[in-house]
Amino acid sequence: MNEAQTEITIPHLFRCPISLDLFEDPVTLSTGQTYDRSSIEKWFSAGNLTCPVTMQKLRDPSIVPNYTLRHLIDQWLQLGPQFDNSATIDYLAALKHTLESPQLENKLQALEKITVLSDEYCSFRKSCFHQLSFLPLLLELVFGIEFTNCHMKFTELALSCIIKLLPLVSMEPLNMIKDESKLTTFLLLFEKGTSSVKTSLCHLIDSTASPQTEEVCHMLGHSQKLVREIVVLVRQGCEVSKVAIKAMLALCSLQSNRDNLVRAGAIDGVIIYISGCETRQKNLAPFAMAIIKNLLVLESAKEALVNHPYGVATLVKMVFRVCNQECSESAVGILAIVCRDFGRARDEAIGAGVLTQLLFLLQSQCGPKTKTKARMLLKLLRSKWIEEPKQL
């Protein structure tokens, strides 16, 4: 390959805006523009205190190494500067440009193409999506404009793309939802959006359960209206319920959200979900059990569980799960907590057949930790059963 051919195949993203050559040491200014270190230092040494591309005056002339772009260039060089790789970068850059245009129809077509590309995992393409800042742009397009029903198709597609990109990029851009106007749009979409929109928003809530986005999770969990909407979805036992359960678990991962979840009826919703699960949905039962376990640090949650017409009985049915030891262990642990504190819970558990379930569990191939908990619950029930007749 001659020098002219090599120059043609260098993607636009990899060229320094000053030298127009391949980046050797990319650095980024406070304006967000990236330059080769040697080029921008020459620009500054000539007495210029502006960004060459935007011509903004630089109040902060510091430069930050762009390691993501450096890594992307290294990958490209290792793969060989072939046309296919260059075309991928330029094609994605063109799609991003289309998304920034005002024409809705063109945006829809671009989103459909991005959906296809994000379905096919490729570490090189992953780096491209990250470097081109697709996630922040899509989040801005969904939550940064006033919600209208006529844009629902675009919102559905954009949210679908966001969910596909989440595993490929950093969660940090989700913090833009902390902005009051964007949070308002999020809540409005959850209230008035289609089933597809609500499913995607539940996925987004699930993604906020990380240190990077803890404040977003806190803000969403303190919206009584949103939490009630999620509880309603969980109770319905439909396809959206599966992601709603995960969203609820993400919210209750923060202790500050738990009281709001209990007041919104989370215990009731989860019990209904567990009792109505079909066999094909049993794999989500551990998520539901984890929610109850997290909420039981609150007395109000214990009372809600014991006062539920079939709360204790539902948990008893989960004690001996041949195909799901995780559920068995959680059920035994939860029953131990409520049976220790509530005599009525002990009576209901025994009446629902917990003793038989525990004996079956102890004879099974369950793990030592589960067996230890089962023995402790049996001992608790036996001691309380002996004490109560004496008191009479």
N, C-alpha and C positions, 0 to 999 in steps of 0.2 A: 504494500500500500504506500503510495507516494505522499509527500507532505500536503499537497492540495486536497487529496481525498481525506486525509486524517483531519484536516481543518474543517472540512464540510461536515464530518460526522460528529464533531464536538457539539453536544446539546447546548442550546442557548443558556440553560440554567447553570452550566458549568463554566461559562465565560465571564471573566471580570468585565464589568461595564466600562472600565477605564481603558485597560490594555486590550480588551477583546480576546485575550488568550485564555487558555485553560488555567483555572485556579491552581496555584501551588500551595498557598497558605491563606485560605478564606477567613476573613474576619468581618464582623457585623457591627454597624454603627447604631447609635440610639434611635435612628430613624427606621431601623429594620432592614436597611439595604446592606448587601454584602459585597465586599471588594477583596482583591488580592492585597495582602499586607503591604508588599513593596509598593504597589500602585497608590494606595491611599496615603501611605507615609510620605511619598513624593508630593502628593497633592497638598498635604498639610505643611510640608517644609517650604512649599512655594508661597505660603502665607494665606492659603484658603481655609476658611473656618465654616464651610458649608458642606452639605451632602451633595456629591457630584450629580446624582440622579434627580433628587427631589429639589435641590438647591435650597433646602431649609437651613437656617442658621443653627449651628450646633452649640447648644448650651453645655452639652457634655461631650467632649471630643474623644472619650475613651472608646476603645475597640475591644470586642469580645471574640475569641476564636469560635468559628462555626464548625464544631466537630461533626455535626450531623451531615453537613454538605461534604466535608472532608471524607467521611466514611462512604458516602454515596459515590463520590468520585473514585475512591479506591476500589469499590466494588465494580464500577464501570470499567476501570482500567484492567482489573483482573479478568473480567469477562471478555475483554477485548472491545475496542471502540467500534462495534459492529452497528450497522444501520438499524437493526431491530431495537437495540437498547436505546439508541439516540432517538428513534422514532417514538418509543414509549414515553420518554420524558417530554418531548415536544407535544405529543398527543395529549398527555395529561395536562400540560400547561395550557393547551388550547381549550380543553374542556373547562378548566378553571376560569379562563377568560370568558367563556360563554355563560357560565353561572353568574358572573359579575355583570352581565348585560341586562337590560331592562325587559327583553322580550321573553314572556312566560313560556311560549311554545318551544323556543330554543333551549331554555333551561330544562324543561321536562325531558327533551331528547338527550341532553347532556347527562342528566341524572340516571336515565336508563342505561347509558353506556358505562357510567361509573359503577352502577350496581353490578354489571357483568364483570368488570375488571376487578372489583373488590372481592368477588366470589372466588377468583382464582388466586390462591395465596402464592406470593413470590416475594422473597426477601428484598429484592431490588426494587420491585414496585412498592413494597411497604415503605421503603426509605423515600421513594418519590412522593407518595401521599403525604408523608410527614414533612418533608422539606418544602413542599408546595402549600402547606398549611390548609389542606382541604377541610379538616374537621372544624377549625374555627370559622371558616367561611360558611359551611353548611349550618352550623349552629346559629350564626348571625342571620342567615336567610330565613330560618325557621322562627327564631325567638326575637329577632331584632325588628320585625315589622308587625304592624297591627293585624291581628287575626281576622280573617274574613272567610266565609264558607266557600266563596268562589275559588280560593286558593287551596282547597282541601286536597286535591289530587297532588299538587306540588308538595304540600306539607307531608303527605303520606310517603311520597317517593324520597324526599329529602331525609326524613327521619329513618327510612329504611337504609339509606346510604350511610347515615351516621352510625347506626347500629352495626353495620358491616365493617366500618372503619375503626370502631372502638378497640377491637383486639389488636389492631395494627399500630396504634399510636398512643401517645401519652394522654392520661385522663385530665391533665391540667386545664385544657380549654373549657371543660365543663363548668369551671368556676365563673364563667361569664353569666351563668344563670342566677348568680347572687345579685346581679343588677335588678333593681326593683321592677323596671318595665319588662324585662325578660322573664322574671319570675311570674309576673302577672300573666304574661302570654302563655307560659308553661301551664299554669293552673287553669286558664281558660280553655286551652287545648284539651286538657284532661277531662274537663267538664263537658265540652261540646264536641269533641273529636269523634271520629269513627272508631270502630273496634281496632282497626289497623293502627291508628294513631295512638290509642290507649296502650296497645301492646308495646309499641316502640318506646313510649314514655315510661312504661314500667321497666323496660330494659335499661333505660337511662338512669332511673332511680336505683336500680340494682348496681349500676356501675359507680354510683357515688359512695359506695361503702369502701372507701380507700382513704388513707391519710391525706392524699392530695386534694380530695374533694369533701372533706369532713364537714366544712361549713355549709356547703350546698345541701348535704344530707340533713344537717340540723335544721336548715330553713324549710326544707320540704316537709320534714317530720313535724314541724310546728304549725303546718297549715291544717287545721281541723277539717276543712272541707275536702282537701286532697286525701287525707287519711281515711275519711269516711267513704270516699269514692273507691279507694283501694279495697276497703273491707267489703263493700258491695260486690266488687268484681270477684273477690275470693269466695264469697257466699254463693255466687251463681254456678260454680262448678263447670264453667265452660272453658274453652281453649285459652282465653285471656287470663283465667284464674291461675293458670300455671305460672305465668310471668308475674302476676299480681302477688303470688305467694313469695316469690323471690324479692320483689320490691319491698314487701312488708318486712321480710327478714333483714334487708339492707337497712331499712329505717330503724328497726329495733336493735341494730348493732350499736347504736348510740344510746347510752343511758338517758340522755336528756330528752329523747323522743318517746320513751316507753310509757310514761304516764298518759300522754296524748293518745297513743295507740290503744291503751286499755279503755280510756274514756270514749273512744270512737267505736268500741265494740270488737276489737281485734280477737279477743279470746273466743267470743261467740262465733265470729266468722271462721276462725281456724278450726274449731270443733266441727262446725257444719261441713267444712271442706274435707276434713279427715274422714268423717262418717259417711260422706257421699262419694269418696274416691272409688273409681272403678279400678280394676286390676292394672290396666295400662297406665294409670296415673300414680300407682303406689310409689314409684321412684321419687316422687316429690313429697311423700309423707315425711321424710327426715327434715325437710325445710320447715314444714308446718310444726313438727315437734320441737325444732330448734327455736321457733318463735315463742312457743309457750314457755320453754325453759328460760329464755331470756327475760320474758315478762314476769315470771314468778318471783323475781326479786322484790316485786311490789305486792303489798298486802291486798290492794284492790284487785290485782290479777288473780290471786289465790281465791278471793271471794267470788270473782266472776266465774272462775272455773268450777268451784264447788256448787254455786247457785245455778249453773246451767243444767237444764232438765236431763241431759244425757252426757254431760261433760266427763264425769268419772267413768261411766260405763264405756264411753268411746275409748278412753285411755286403756281400760282393762283389755279391750279387744286388741290393742296394739302390743300387749305384753309378750305374747308368743307369736313372733313373726319369723317363720322358718327362713324366708328369703331376705329378711332385712333385720340383721342383728342390731344395727344402729337405732332403728325405731324401738326395738325391744328394750334396749338399754335406756333410751330417753324416757320411754313410758314408765319403766320401773322407777327411775329417778324422780320423775314428776309426781307419781303416785306416793312415793315415800314422803315428799314434802307436804302434800295436802293431807295425807292420812295422819301425819304427825301432829298437824295443827287443828284438824277438824274431825270430830267424832262422826259427823254425818258422812264425811267422805269415806271413812273406814267402813261404815255400815253399807254404803252404796257399793264400794269396791268388793266387799265380801259377797253381797247379794248378786253382783254381776259376774261372780265366778273367778275372782282374782287368785284365790288359793290354788285352784286347778291349773290356771294359766301359769302360775309361778312354778308349780311342780313339773309341768311339761317343759318349761324353760330350763329348769335345773337338770333335767334328764337329756337335754339336747346338746348339740355341739357348739353352743354359744361360748364366747370368750370368757376368761376368768374374771374380768372386770364386771361383766354383766351378771355372772353368777354371784359374785360378792354382793352386788346391789340387791339381787333377788333374795338372797338369804337375809339381808338386813331388813328388807320389807316384810318378809315372813315373820321374822323375830318381832318387828314392831307391831304387826297385826295381832300376833299371838299374845304379846305382853299387854296390849291395850284391851284385848278381849277378856283376859284373866282379871285385869284391874277393875273393869266396869261392873261385872257381876258382884264383886266384893263391895263396891260403893253402894249397890242396891241393898 
